Amino acid sequence: MRGSSRRRFAHEHRARTTGTRTRGTRAGGAPPEPRGGTRRDRGVLRTKSVEQSIQDTEEPEHALKKSLSALDLTVFGVGVVIGTGIFVLTGKIAKEQAGPAVALSFVVAGVVCALAALCYAEFASTVPVAGSAYTFSYASLGELPAWIIGWDLILELALGCAVVAVGWSGYVRSLLDTGGLHLPPELSGSHGGRFGFDLLACVLVLVITAILVLGMKLSSRVTAVVVGVKVTVVLLVVVAGSFFVSGANYRPFVPPSQPSAAGGGLAAPLSQLMFGFAPSNFGVMGIFAAAAVVFFAFIGFDIVATAAEETRVPQRDVPRGILGSLAICTLLYVAVSIVVTGMEKYDRLSVDAPLADAFKHVGHPFYAGLISFGAAVGLTSVCMILLLGQSRVFFAMSRDGLLPQVFSRVHPKFGTPHRSTIVLGTVVAVVAGFTSIDVLAELVNIGTLFAFVVVALGVVLLRRSRPDLPRAFRTPFVPFVPLLSVLASLWLMLNLPAETWIRFAIWMALGFVVYFVYGRSHSRLALRERRRTGAEARP
């Protein structure tokens, strides 16, 4: 029965359009269908109906295997959100921007993420199709906006996976060095101006690619084990650290406000160049300034929506997975921040390894090794789920004809988009092997926030254009919650360096070229338009 859930859901959509008349529908209940020359039916703003999106998932050559539950999706969400940031970022922000009140910064960031998560949950329950923000945009904003967000997600997830793989390699090399095993410098990546190939990062991506090709259920089992180990390490660190907490270290909980050092040129935040001001550190404003930074520790929960098409009951389980993983991650971040600022005075915390150094300070260096192990294990799941999300977005764009449809074929045995997974995995492995971590991480951030803005706007537009659609989950207080999400995301984007905006603009300009040269004329909607126009022209 579970295997037929998507067909039943598609039937619900069709049934809802044959009942009583609702606002925004024609007599008979069907939604108004635009005539041949309207802007919503032709050209770059043509939309793909929710019913058509669901129907396309039932084509045998494009049908993904459905095997995931709400628990699997929650594990995916926790797996991609909790990375090295939980061991490093908490202490760094406490020392430089918020003091012990960094715990409040995580709460503020969690609330901002919750605004976006509510929008993703509604869309995922309404359009349970692979592709996440790309698919949602196609149904609400049109083809060109969908292409823009899809192209954005390709950049975000590819660079994110490569950066994470390089970070994982660094932790593993550190553990190997501790054990007396040393990789040759030329196989340890590019560092300090020295060029090299990062063998470990490349191998990690290739192994993960193979696991993703072999099936979603295998991927979810591997992720569950990795996330279980990672969360166990975090909880052990929190429990052990709580025995060394001193109340004196929390005073003052909100340190007095101090003006922050402002950078110059294109490295300065765009808001500083536009409005001539820089945020302050510490104090109440420091809490919010820190929230803009720690927000990026939550990035990844949106990737849960890319697996909607492979979920047995997506209308129910995807919202649970998105919101459940976000709640768990917020609690873990707050717990770690309380412990690390209680173990050592915030102004004495290490910037590079605050939690590990805090344990060394209290005479327990063993936990430093445990933290490195937890970080390495944690990054494994992050890398896997980022590559999973990228392959599903690429698959959805290929199925719609915006990219070559050869990448939308599904493996007959494993039920996975093997071609897109192999191609993307190979490209990311090469990038991870020859790149270093620096400005790439900020490109991931701006890409994610841009997706948040588009999804929030899409919720409002689809509510107005298709009020008849069944929505298993509804974002509360529309349009206020989506608009708050838009404003919060734009504010965080303005706090990114101007040079990041320039790089992002260059990537998007390249995307426009690809769309107008290939995607616009090869999309399935364009082909249907030409067939319909030809049929109308015949006598």
Residue pairs with C-beta under 8 A, 6 or more apart in sequence:
2 66
2 312
2 313
3 66
3 312
5 66
5 312
5 313
5 314
6 54
6 57
6 58
6 66
6 128
6 314
7 58
9 54
9 128
9 314
9 315
9 470
10 51
10 54
10 55
10 58
12 470
13 50
13 51
13 54
13 469
13 470
14 51
16 29
16 468
16 469
16 470
17 25
17 29
17 30
17 31
17 468
18 28
18 29
18 30
19 29
20 29
21 27
21 28
21 29
22 29
22 467
22 468
23 467
24 31
24 32
24 464
24 465
24 466
24 467
24 468
25 31
25 32
25 467
25 468
26 32
26 33
29 468
31 465
31 466
31 468
33 41
34 40
34 41
35 41
36 42
36 532
36 533
36 536
39 45
40 46
40 47
40 142
41 529
42 529
44 142
44 143
44 144
44 520
45 141
45 142
45 143
45 144
45 145
46 142
46 143
46 525
46 526
46 529
47 138
47 139
47 140
47 141
47 142
47 143
48 138
48 139
48 143
48 146
48 400
48 525
49 139
50 126
50 127
50 139
50 466
50 469
53 127
53 129
53 135
53 138
53 139
54 127
54 128
54 129
56 62
56 129
56 399
56 400
56 524
57 63
57 64
57 129
57 130
57 309
61 408
61 409
61 410
62 399
62 408
62 409
62 410
63 410
63 415
64 130
64 216
64 309
64 310
64 395
64 410
64 415
64 416
64 417
65 215
65 216
65 217
65 310
65 414
65 415
65 416
66 309
66 310
66 311
66 312
67 215
67 216
67 217
67 220
67 310
67 312
68 216
68 217
68 220
68 307
68 310
68 311
68 312
68 317
69 311
69 312
69 317
70 316
70 317
70 320
70 321
70 324
72 220
72 224
72 311
72 321
73 304
73 307
73 311
73 317
73 318
73 320
73 321
73 322
73 325
74 320
74 321
74 324
74 325
74 328
75 220
75 223
75 224
75 227
75 325
76 220
76 223
76 303
76 304
76 307
76 321
76 325
76 385
76 388
77 300
77 301
77 303
77 304
77 321
77 322
77 324
77 325
77 326
77 328
77 329
78 227
78 231
78 325
78 328
78 329
79 223
79 226
79 227
79 230
79 381
79 382
79 384
79 385
80 300
80 301
80 303
80 381
80 382
80 385
80 386
80 389
81 297
81 298
81 299
81 300
81 301
81 325
81 326
81 329
82 227
82 230
82 231
82 234
82 329
82 332
82 378
82 382
83 164
83 167
83 297
83 375
83 378
83 379
83 382
84 167
84 171
84 375
84 378
84 379
85 294
85 296
85 297
86 234
86 297
86 332
86 333
86 336
86 378
87 237
87 336
87 353
87 354
87 355
87 356
87 371
87 374
87 375
88 352
88 353
88 354
88 355
89 293
89 294
89 297
90 102
90 106
90 294
90 333
90 336
90 337
90 340
90 341
90 354
90 355
91 340
91 341
91 349
91 350
91 351
91 354
91 355
91 358
92 349
92 351
92 354
93 102
93 105
93 290
93 293
93 294
94 100
94 102
94 337
94 340
94 341
94 346
94 349
94 354
95 346
95 347
95 348
95 349
95 351
95 354
96 281
96 351
97 105
97 260
97 281
97 282
97 286
97 289
97 290
97 293
98 104
98 105
98 281
98 282
98 286
98 287
98 289
98 290
99 252
99 253
99 254
99 255
99 282
99 286
99 341
99 346
99 347
100 249
100 250
100 252
100 253
100 254
100 338
100 341
100 342
100 346
101 253
101 254
101 255
101 286
101 287
101 290
102 290
102 294
102 337
102 341
102 346
103 334
103 337
103 338
103 341
104 287
105 287
105 288
105 290
105 291
105 293
105 294
106 291
106 294
106 297
106 330
106 333
106 334
106 337
107 330
107 334
108 287
108 288
108 291
109 291
109 292
109 294
109 295
109 297
109 298
110 298
110 326
110 329
110 330
110 333
112 291
112 295
112 485
112 488
112 489
112 492
113 295
113 298
113 301
113 326
113 330
114 323
114 326
115 456
115 481
115 482
115 484
115 485
115 488
116 302
116 452
116 455
116 456
116 485
116 489
117 301
117 302
117 322
117 323
117 326
118 323
118 475
118 476
118 481
118 485
119 452
119 455
119 456
119 458
119 459
119 475
119 481
119 482
119 485
120 132
120 133
120 301
120 302
120 304
120 305
120 322
120 455
121 318
121 319
121 322
121 323
121 473
121 475
122 319
122 459
122 471
122 473
122 474
122 475
123 136
123 305
123 455
123 458
123 459
123 462
124 132
124 304
124 305
124 308
124 314
124 318
124 319
124 322
124 473
125 314
125 315
125 316
125 318
125 319
125 471
125 472
125 473
126 462
126 469
126 470
126 471
126 472
127 135
127 136
127 139
127 308
128 308
128 309
128 311
128 314
128 315
128 318
129 135
129 308
129 309
129 396
130 306
130 307
130 308
130 309
130 310
130 392
130 393
130 395
130 396
131 138
131 150
131 306
131 392
131 393
131 395
131 396
131 397
132 153
132 302
132 303
132 305
132 306
132 308
132 389
132 392
132 393
132 451
133 149
133 153
133 302
133 305
133 451
133 454
133 455
134 146
134 149
134 150
134 153
134 393
134 396
134 397
135 146
135 396
136 454
136 455
136 458
137 145
137 146
137 148
137 149
137 150
137 454
137 455
137 458
138 146
138 400
139 458
139 462
140 457
140 458
140 459
140 461
140 462
140 465
141 454
141 457
141 458
141 461
143 402
143 520
143 523
143 525
144 515
145 454
146 402
147 397
147 402
147 511
147 515
147 519
148 454
148 508
148 511
149 450
149 451
149 454
150 393
150 396
150 397
150 402
151 507
151 508
151 511
151 514
151 515
152 447
152 450
152 451
152 507
152 508
152 511
153 389
153 390
153 393
153 447
153 451
154 390
154 393
154 394
155 443
155 447
155 507
156 443
156 444
156 447
156 448
156 451
157 303
157 386
157 387
157 389
157 390
157 393
158 390
158 424
158 427
158 428
158 431
159 431
159 440
159 441
159 443
159 444
159 447
160 386
160 444
161 205
161 383
161 386
161 387
161 390
161 428
161 432
162 201
162 205
162 428
162 431
162 432
162 435
162 440
163 435
163 437
163 440
163 441
163 444
164 379
164 382
164 383
164 386
165 198
165 201
165 202
165 204
165 205
165 379
165 383
165 428
165 429
165 432
166 189
166 198
166 201
166 432
166 435
166 436
166 437
167 379
167 437
168 200
168 201
168 204
168 376
168 379
168 380
168 383
169 188
169 189
169 198
169 200
169 201
169 204
169 432
170 189
171 372
171 375
171 376
171 379
172 200
172 376
173 183
173 188
173 200
174 372
175 369
175 372
175 373
175 376
176 182
176 183
178 369
183 199
183 200
185 194
185 196
186 196
186 197
187 196
187 197
187 198
187 199
188 196
188 198
188 199
189 196
189 197
189 198
189 201
189 433
189 436
190 196
190 198
190 434
190 435
190 436
191 436
197 433
197 434
198 432
198 433
198 434
198 435
199 433
201 429
201 432
201 433
202 429
202 430
202 432
202 433
204 380
204 383
204 432
205 383
205 387
205 425
205 428
205 429
205 432
206 425
206 426
206 429
208 380
208 383
208 384
208 387
208 425
209 387
209 421
209 422
209 424
209 425
209 426
209 429
211 218
211 219
211 222
211 384
212 219
212 384
212 387
212 388
212 391
212 416
212 421
212 425
213 411
213 414
213 416
213 418
213 421
213 422
214 414
214 416
215 414
215 415
215 416
216 307
216 310
216 415
216 416
219 384
219 388
222 384
223 381
223 384
223 385
226 377
226 378
226 380
226 381
226 384
227 381
229 374
229 377
230 374
230 377
230 378
230 381
231 332
233 370
233 371
233 373
233 374
233 377
233 378
234 332
234 336
234 374
236 370
237 336
237 339
237 355
237 367
237 370
237 371
237 374
238 332
238 335
238 336
238 339
240 359
240 364
240 367
241 339
241 340
241 342
241 343
241 355
241 358
241 359
241 367
242 339
242 342
244 342
244 343
244 358
244 362
244 364
245 338
245 339
245 342
245 343
246 342
246 343
247 342
249 341
249 342
249 343
249 344
249 345
249 346
250 341
250 342
254 282
254 283
254 284
254 286
254 287
255 282
255 283
255 286
255 346
256 282
256 283
257 280
257 281
257 282
257 283
257 284
257 285
257 286
258 280
258 281
258 282
258 283
258 286
259 278
259 280
259 281
260 278
260 279
260 280
260 281
260 289
262 268
262 272
262 278
263 269
263 272
263 497
265 498
266 497
266 498
266 499
266 502
267 497
267 498
267 499
268 278
268 497
268 498
269 278
269 494
269 495
269 496
269 497
269 498
270 493
270 494
270 495
270 496
270 497
270 498
270 501
271 277
271 491
271 494
271 495
272 278
273 498
274 494
279 285
279 286
279 288
279 289
279 292
279 495
280 286
280 289
281 289
292 491
292 492
292 495
294 333
295 492
296 445
296 448
297 333
298 326
298 329
298 330
298 333
299 444
299 445
299 448
300 382
300 385
300 386
301 322
301 325
301 326
301 329
302 322
302 448
302 451
302 452
302 455
303 385
303 386
303 388
303 389
304 318
304 321
304 322
304 325
305 318
305 322
306 388
306 389
306 392
306 393
307 318
307 388
307 389
307 392
308 314
308 318
309 392
311 317
311 318
315 472
315 473
316 472
319 472
319 473
336 355
339 355
340 349
340 354
340 355
340 358
341 349
343 358
343 359
343 361
343 362
344 354
344 357
344 358
344 361
349 357
349 358
350 356
350 357
350 358
353 368
353 371
355 367
355 371
356 367
356 368
356 371
356 372
357 368
359 365
359 366
359 367
359 368
359 371
360 368
387 421
387 424
387 425
387 428
390 424
390 428
391 417
391 420
391 421
391 424
391 425
392 417
394 403
394 407
394 417
394 420
394 424
395 407
395 408
395 417
395 420
397 403
398 404
398 405
398 406
398 407
398 408
398 420
399 405
399 408
399 524
400 523
400 524
400 525
401 519
401 522
401 523
401 524
401 525
401 526
401 527
402 515
402 518
402 519
402 522
402 523
403 518
403 519
406 419
407 417
407 419
407 420
407 423
408 417
408 420
409 417
409 418
409 419
410 416
410 417
410 418
411 417
411 418
439 499
439 500
439 503
442 496
442 497
442 500
443 500
443 503
443 504
443 507
445 496
445 500
446 493
446 496
446 500
446 501
446 504
447 504
449 489
449 490
449 492
449 493
450 489
450 493
450 504
452 485
452 486
452 489
453 485
453 486
453 489
453 490
456 482
456 483
456 485
456 486
456 489
457 482
457 486
459 475
459 478
459 482
460 478
460 479
460 482
460 483
462 469
463 478
463 479
475 481
475 482
520 526
